[in-house]
Amino acid sequence: MTTFRTSKFPVLIIGGTGKTGRRVAERLTAKGVPVRIGSRNASPAFDWENPETWAPALECVSAAYITYYPDLAIPGAAEAIGDIARLAVRKGVKRLVLLSGRGEPEAQRAEQLLQASGADWTIVRASWFMQNFSESMLLGPILAGEMALPVSTVREPFIHADDIADIVTAALTDGRHIGQVYEVTGPRALTFAEATAEIAKATGRPISYTTISPEEFMQGLEREQVPADIAALVNELFTVVLDGRNEYLTDGVHQALGRPPRDFTTFASEAAATGIWEGVQ
Ligand SMILES: NC(=O)c1ccc[n+]([C@@H]2O[C@H](COP(=O)([O-])OP(=O)(O)OC[C@H]3O[C@@H](n4cnc5c(N)ncnc54)[C@H](OP(=O)(O)O)[C@@H]3O)[C@@H](O)[C@H]2O)c1
């Protein structure tokens, strides 16, 4: 029989050392909720590539936050989400919160498989993270002072990872979020050139922006020895998903939390103040 476990059992945070998972772990810990980090380096280890590691990680947990790696857009990701959700439900872990992406058919298929699993689910369907510029693949170009991407006029309403973490934390600790799909964006859609300019202003350093062809972009990833599957994924995100389909704003942050989302200018000035864009922290 499936039972809802009390909070003496930890919440499993898959990707608990990543951009959103780390923030969710901090928030739950501050609330006194025990957490178990799901990562290849945790104990027990959790590895998406090795389904045998999934059951030990789900043992005796009250709920789970699921972030897939590297991205829900890759083939097989949706099946993995369906498989782990059904496994979790079988093990009595009904409360599942999934981080999803907008306008990605594979991500939307993953959502459907989660919804069909019998879980008490919440989906946070997010736009591009602001933190891609400070903690992920766009950090290198910012540090180098040269951003070159295969996008020009398309706008993206970047979301702050803290807003995602606030919603995920609320969802994991408050049953009112069960059955909700929160499509979340920031309050403004910016081009990548505008976002780069905001960061340049916040850092006080010039950072150029050049629109390049998808072929030049792929060649650059190859030169940087980005693994071929990751390069293909990143290329698809820039050339297929960033076609304008996601330019519209949503009120998901307000729906979930009753307050507006954080703005890119605030993100840029706060991130600059940490020194992350100077190469020192
Ligand atoms: N970035 C965006 O703009 C954006 C927008 C919308 C949705 N998303 C979705 O966000 C998800 C990623 O979440 P995130 O950005 O918070 O995480 P992230 O920063 O990409 O962090 C990666 C996390 O995954 C773990 N990890 C790496 N390889 C793993 C593996 N084989 N098995 C298990 N864990 C592994 C890492 O820990 P270890 O290295 O210690 O294992 C780390 O905790 C993706 O599914 C993506 O579709 C991203």
The ligand as a MOL file (V3000), in Angstrom:
LIG
                    3D

  0  0  0     0  0            999 V3000
M  V30 BEGIN CTAB
M  V30 COUNTS 48 52 0 0 0
M  V30 BEGIN ATOM
M  V30 1 N 19.3930 25.5400 -18.4330 0
M  V30 2 C 18.2280 25.9540 -18.8490 0
M  V30 3 O 18.1020 27.0890 -19.3230 0
M  V30 4 C 17.0300 25.0610 -18.7200 0
M  V30 5 C 15.7680 25.5680 -19.0240 0
M  V30 6 C 14.6400 24.7470 -18.8550 0
M  V30 7 C 14.8010 23.4510 -18.4050 0
M  V30 8 N 16.0650 22.9800 -18.1340 0 CHG=1
M  V30 9 C 16.2060 21.6010 -17.6720 0
M  V30 10 O 16.9790 21.6130 -16.5030 0
M  V30 11 C 17.5440 20.3100 -16.3110 0
M  V30 12 C 18.8990 20.4640 -15.6620 0
M  V30 13 O 18.7000 21.0520 -14.4080 0
M  V30 14 P 19.7640 22.0260 -13.7660 0
M  V30 15 O 20.1500 23.0590 -14.7790 0
M  V30 16 O 19.2580 22.4620 -12.4390 0 CHG=-1
M  V30 17 O 20.9740 21.0390 -13.5420 0
M  V30 18 P 22.4930 21.2570 -13.9530 0
M  V30 19 O 23.0010 22.5480 -13.4420 0
M  V30 20 O 22.6010 20.9340 -15.4060 0
M  V30 21 O 23.2110 20.1940 -13.0180 0
M  V30 22 C 23.5560 18.9460 -13.3640 0
M  V30 23 C 23.2700 18.0540 -12.1640 0
M  V30 24 O 23.0490 16.7680 -12.6950 0
M  V30 25 C 23.9930 15.8770 -12.1150 0
M  V30 26 N 24.3710 14.9150 -13.1510 0
M  V30 27 C 25.1880 15.0700 -14.2140 0
M  V30 28 N 25.2430 13.9350 -14.9200 0
M  V30 29 C 24.4430 13.0460 -14.2840 0
M  V30 30 C 24.0700 11.6970 -14.5070 0
M  V30 31 N 24.5420 10.9850 -15.5440 0
M  V30 32 N 23.2220 11.1070 -13.6400 0
M  V30 33 C 22.7360 11.7720 -12.5730 0
M  V30 34 N 23.0280 13.0480 -12.3100 0
M  V30 35 C 23.8830 13.6760 -13.1650 0
M  V30 36 C 25.1350 16.7230 -11.6090 0
M  V30 37 O 25.7290 16.0870 -10.4980 0
M  V30 38 P 27.0080 15.1060 -10.6320 0
M  V30 39 O 27.8810 15.6940 -11.7110 0
M  V30 40 O 27.6000 15.1690 -9.2690 0
M  V30 41 O 26.4740 13.7530 -10.9910 0
M  V30 42 C 24.3940 17.9700 -11.1740 0
M  V30 43 O 23.8680 17.8000 -9.8730 0
M  V30 44 C 17.5610 19.6500 -17.6880 0
M  V30 45 O 16.7130 18.5210 -17.6850 0
M  V30 46 C 16.9820 20.7020 -18.6170 0
M  V30 47 O 16.1310 20.1180 -19.5730 0
M  V30 48 C 17.1560 23.7460 -18.2630 0
M  V30 END ATOM
M  V30 BEGIN BOND
M  V30 1 1 1 2
M  V30 2 2 2 3
M  V30 3 1 2 4
M  V30 4 1 4 5
M  V30 5 2 4 48
M  V30 6 2 5 6
M  V30 7 1 6 7
M  V30 8 2 7 8
M  V30 9 1 8 9
M  V30 10 1 8 48
M  V30 11 1 9 10
M  V30 12 1 9 46
M  V30 13 1 10 11
M  V30 14 1 11 12
M  V30 15 1 11 44
M  V30 16 1 12 13
M  V30 17 1 13 14
M  V30 18 2 14 15
M  V30 19 1 14 16
M  V30 20 1 14 17
M  V30 21 1 17 18
M  V30 22 2 18 19
M  V30 23 1 18 20
M  V30 24 1 18 21
M  V30 25 1 21 22
M  V30 26 1 22 23
M  V30 27 1 23 24
M  V30 28 1 23 42
M  V30 29 1 24 25
M  V30 30 1 25 26
M  V30 31 1 25 36
M  V30 32 1 26 27
M  V30 33 1 26 35
M  V30 34 2 27 28
M  V30 35 1 28 29
M  V30 36 1 29 30
M  V30 37 2 29 35
M  V30 38 1 30 31
M  V30 39 2 30 32
M  V30 40 1 32 33
M  V30 41 2 33 34
M  V30 42 1 34 35
M  V30 43 1 36 37
M  V30 44 1 36 42
M  V30 45 1 37 38
M  V30 46 2 38 39
M  V30 47 1 38 40
M  V30 48 1 38 41
M  V30 49 1 42 43
M  V30 50 1 44 45
M  V30 51 1 44 46
M  V30 52 1 46 47
M  V30 END BOND
M  V30 END CTAB
M  END
